[in-house]
Amino acid sequence: MVPAVTESRYDREPGYALRYRDRRWVTGSGAGTDRGERRALRSLLQAADFGPGPWLDAPSGAGRLSVELPGPVVQLDRDPEMVRAAGDQHARACASVHALPFAESTFAGVLCMRLLQHIATPVERIDILRELARVSRGPVLVSFFDARSLQHLRRRLRGLRGKRRSGRCAVARGAFHDELRAAGLEPQLTSALRRFVGEQTLVLACPAAATTTP
C-alpha cells in the first residue's frame, strides 16, 4: 500500500483572501504580472487541443483567471475564505487538490496556477499533478517557478545573507518536465513570462495516453 502524501500547510491571516482579490493584482508589480500571466495563458490555450465541456480552475484563489478558460468553470480552493471571495459567478468547491471530489475525465481541461511554487518536494508536486491529470480528459495547464532565473538567484542570495525566506520553491525546467511525465502528463509547450529573468513559467501538458500514436 502506497503511503499518503503529507499535504503542505496553508496558513493565512484573517482577511487575506479579500486583500488578495482586491489588491494583489492592482498594486505594485501585480498589474504587470497579471497581464503577463493572462497573455501566456491565452497563448497556450490557443495551441491546446480540447473538446467541449467544463474546465477546472484549481486552486482558483479568488477566481482571477477563471474568465480566461474556454468553457463553464468549476472553481476549487481548499481555503473556504478564498472560495467565498471568488463570488458566485461559477460553480465552486472547497477541497484539496490532493483529493479532488470529481470522477476521472470529468473536465475538458484543468488550470493550476500559482500553487506548485509553494510545494517543496517532487513527491508532493507529482501527487498533485497526478490528481489533476486524473480528472482531465484534455490539457492540463500548470505554472511553476523556474530555478534557472535571475529572480530565483536573487531569492537564494537573500537567504544566504540571513534574510527572511519567502517560502517559495523553484525547480529546473527539465526536472519539472520529468515530474509531469511521472504524473502521466506529457509537456507540449512551455511559456515563461520573462525567460531567465523571472521565475513564473507556464506549461501546457496533455495526458500521456493522448499523445501516443496507435
N, C-alpha and C positions, 0 to 999 in steps of 0.2 A: 504493500500500500504506500502511495506517494504521500509524504507529509505535506500538510497545508503550508502555503507560503505565508509568512508573517507580514501583515499589511503595515506600511509606514503610517505613523501617526499624522493626524491633521488637526492642529490646534490653532485657532484663530480667535482674536479678542472680540468681544461683543461689538456689533456694528460694522464688522469688517466687510460683510457681503454688500451692504449698501454703499460703502465707500468705494469698494472695488467696482461696482456697477456705475456709480455716478462720477467718480473722479479718476480712476486709474488710467483710463484711455483718452482723457481730455486735458491732462496736466503734464507738465514736464515733457519727457520723451515719449509719453504714452501715445499721443496722437500720431506721431510718425511711425511708431511700431505697429499701431493698429492698421494704418494704411498699407504698410509693407506686408503684414500678415494677410490682409484681405487680397492684395494683388497676387501673392504667392498661392493662396488657396484657390483663387479663381483660375489661375493658370493651370494648376494641377487638375482641377475639375474638368477643364476643357479637354485635357488629354486623357481623362479617365473613361473607361468603358463600363457602363452600368445600365441596368434596366429600370423600369418604373417601380415605385414603391417608397415606403418611408425611409428616412435616414435617422441614425442615432448620433446625437451630439453628447459625447461622454468623455470627460466631465464637461458639462456645459457652462459651469460657472453661472454668471447671470444672463447667459444667452447671447452674448455679443455677436458670435459668428453663426448662429443658427440661421439667420436670414440669408446667408450665402449658400446654403445647401439646397440642392435642386429637387425638393420634394417635401412632403409632410415630414415634420421633425418631431422626434421624441427627445426631450432634454432630460439628462440624468446627471445627478451630482450626489455625492454622499453627505454633503453638508445641507441640512434642511433649511438653513438661512439662505444659502445660495439658491436653492430650489424656489423659495418664496420670492427672492429678489428678481428671479427671471420673469415673473409675471405669469399671465395665463394665456398667452398667445399660442402656445404649443402644449401638446401633451407632456406631462412631467412625471419623473420618478425619482425617488430618493433611495439610492442603493450604491453599493461598491462596484467599481469596475472589475474587481476580482471575482465577483459572483453576480453577473448581470441577470436580471429576472426575465429573460427572454429565451425563447426556443432557438435552436440552430437556424441560421439563414433567415432570420426574421426581417432583416433590413437590406435595402438595396445598396447601402453603403454606410460607413461609420467615419466620424470625425473625432479625433482625440487630440486636443490642443492644450499645450501648457501643463501637462501632467508629468511626463517622464523626466523632466529636469529636476523634479523633486524626489525621484526614486533612485536610491543609491546603488542598488545591486542589480546585476544582469538577471539573476534568478527572479526577482520581483518584476522587472520590466518584461521579461519573457512571459511570465504568468499573465500579466495584463494584456499583452499583445495577443496571446493565445485566446483569451476570452473575447477580445474584440473580433478576432478572426472567426470565432465560433458563431457569432450572431450575424455576421455579414455574408451575403451571397455575392457581394461585389467588392469594390475597392475599400481599403482602409487608409485614411489619410491621417498621419500622425506627426507630431512635432517632437524634436529632441534638441538638446544643446550640443553643438559640435565642439569637441575638445581642441581641435586644431583651428583656433581662432584667437585673435588678439584679445578679445574680451575675456576669454577663459584664462589666458595667460595673466592678464591683469588681476583677475579674481584670485588666482593661485598666489601671486606675489603679495597681495594684501594679506592672505592667510599666513604666509611665511613671515610677514612683519608683525604678526600677532594681532592683527585687526580682526574684528568680528566676521566670522564666516557667514556667507549668505544662505547656506543650506542647499544651494542648487548644485546639481551634478551634471557633468558633461561626459560624452563618450565619443571616440573617434568614429568618423562616418562608416568606415569599413566594419568596425566592430558592431555598430548599430544595425547595419545590414545583416550581419550574421545573426543577431538577436531576432530580427524579423523572420529570417529563414527558420530559425529554431522554433518559432511560434507558428510555422505553417504559412508564412506570407512571403511573397517574392517582391522585393523592391523594384519598382518600374522607373520612377523619376524622383530626383531629389532637387529641392529648390531652397537655397539659402537666402535669407533676407540680405545679408552682406557677407559673401563668402570670404573666409579668412579674417574678417574683421569682427562681425557679430556672431554670437553663438546660435541664435534661433534658426532652425532648419526644419523644413517640412519634407515629408516623404509620401509619395503615392505608392502603395503596395496593393497586391492582389492575392487572393488565396492561391497557394501554390498549385492546387489541382486545376485551377482555371487557366494557368499559363502552360500546362503540359499538353503538348500536341498528341492526339490519339494515334 
